[in-house]
Amino acid sequence: GCTDPIQYAGNGLAKIVTQKISYSSEDKIAVEITAYLEDGWHITAAVLPTGSYVALKFKMAEKELCWKEHEVTYPSGTVSLMLNQDKVEIYENNFTVSAILVRTEKPEDVLSSSVSFDLTLQLCDKNNCLLPETLQFVI
């Protein structure tokens, strides 16, 4: 995984910026993920999958043993008529996903407060979709 809090998808069509927000409790943190999309491109919203589009998905990395998802909040999408006349909710321009994580166990190295998670997305324009990508973050 990349330890850079900023990553790009679709060869730069989407810029994904992540940020960790601390609480007073050491056993809880929030992660904010903001995506900035190029004009004309969108990501399928995180609702029930429609047809063959891959919806946006946040999940903890498999190797992440110290934190788990407590609550993930996805924004509302805008409804769009897609290829094959499927109605799907999409995210355009920019949007933020936030996740509250709770500690499941203390790491042996107390200074290790990094969090590993994956973000799966698929970029589409009005004519076609790129292959789905999973970005791996360690922040």
Secondary structure, 3 states (H helix, E strand, C coil): CECCCEEEEHHHCEEEEEEEEECCCCCEEEEEEEEEECCCCEEECCCCCCCCCCCCEEEECCCCCCEEEEEEECCCCEEEECHHHCEEEEEECEEEEEEEEEECCCCCCCCCCCCEEEEEECEECCCCECCCEEEEEEC
